[in-house]
Amino acid sequence: MTVHHADFAVAVTQRIEVTTSSGLSGRVIALGWWVDAEAPGDPEHDPTGTLYLVVDSTQPRPVWLAQGELISTRIID
């Protein structure tokens, strides 16, 4: 599993649950993004990535997951 980090983050107040192809799943407690330092020099390069901070009961702490790792997302009312 790739270890991600967020340069910036905001708390999520809506209950959102996600699942990944690797089997991690749980509630999203924050959305984060990172800034690629090399992006300003390359106009074709996407400078940011979206991350989800997820609480999975099988993990010792919340885990940052990249948006591309998600296979399902569910908003719970």
C-alpha positions as CSV (number, residue, x, y, z in Angstrom):
1,M,0.0,0.0,0.0
2,T,1.3,3.4,-1.0
3,V,1.7,5.9,1.9
4,H,0.1,9.2,1.1
5,H,0.3,12.5,2.9
6,A,-1.8,15.7,2.6
7,D,-0.3,19.2,2.4
8,F,-3.8,20.6,3.2
9,A,-7.0,19.1,4.6
10,V,-10.5,19.9,5.7
11,A,-12.8,18.0,8.0
12,V,-15.8,16.1,6.5
13,T,-19.1,16.7,8.3
14,Q,-21.3,14.6,6.0
15,R,-21.1,10.8,6.7
16,I,-19.3,9.3,3.7
17,E,-18.1,5.7,3.5
18,V,-15.6,4.4,0.9
19,T,-14.1,1.0,-0.1
20,T,-10.9,0.3,-2.0
21,S,-9.8,-2.5,-4.3
22,S,-7.3,-3.6,-1.6
23,G,-10.1,-4.2,0.9
24,L,-9.8,-1.1,3.1
25,S,-13.1,0.5,3.9
26,G,-14.6,2.9,6.4
27,R,-15.8,6.4,7.2
28,V,-14.1,9.5,5.6
29,I,-13.2,12.0,8.3
30,A,-11.2,14.5,6.1
31,L,-10.5,15.4,2.5
32,G,-7.0,16.4,1.7
33,W,-4.8,17.4,-1.2
34,W,-1.2,17.6,-2.0
35,V,0.7,20.0,-4.3
36,D,3.3,18.6,-6.7
37,A,6.4,20.9,-6.6
38,E,7.2,20.1,-10.2
39,A,3.8,21.0,-11.6
40,P,4.2,24.8,-12.1
41,G,6.9,24.1,-14.8
42,D,4.7,21.7,-16.8
43,P,1.4,23.0,-18.1
44,E,0.2,19.5,-19.0
45,H,0.8,18.2,-15.4
46,D,-2.0,18.0,-12.9
47,P,-0.6,19.8,-9.8
48,T,-2.9,18.4,-7.1
49,G,-4.3,15.1,-6.0
50,T,-7.4,14.4,-3.8
51,L,-7.0,12.2,-0.8
52,Y,-9.5,10.8,1.7
53,L,-8.6,10.3,5.4
54,V,-10.4,7.0,6.2
55,V,-11.0,5.3,9.5
56,D,-10.8,1.5,9.0
57,S,-11.2,-0.7,12.0
58,T,-8.5,-3.0,10.8
59,Q,-5.9,-0.3,10.8
60,P,-4.1,1.2,13.9
61,R,-4.7,4.8,12.7
62,P,-6.6,6.7,10.0
63,V,-5.2,6.2,6.5
64,W,-4.9,8.6,3.6
65,L,-6.2,7.1,0.4
66,A,-5.9,8.5,-3.1
67,Q,-9.1,9.1,-5.0
68,G,-7.9,6.6,-7.7
69,E,-7.9,3.8,-5.1
70,L,-11.6,4.0,-4.4
71,I,-14.0,1.5,-5.9
72,S,-17.2,2.7,-4.1
73,T,-18.4,5.7,-2.3
74,R,-21.6,6.0,-0.3
75,I,-23.2,9.1,1.4
76,I,-25.3,8.1,4.4
77,D,-28.1,10.4,5.5
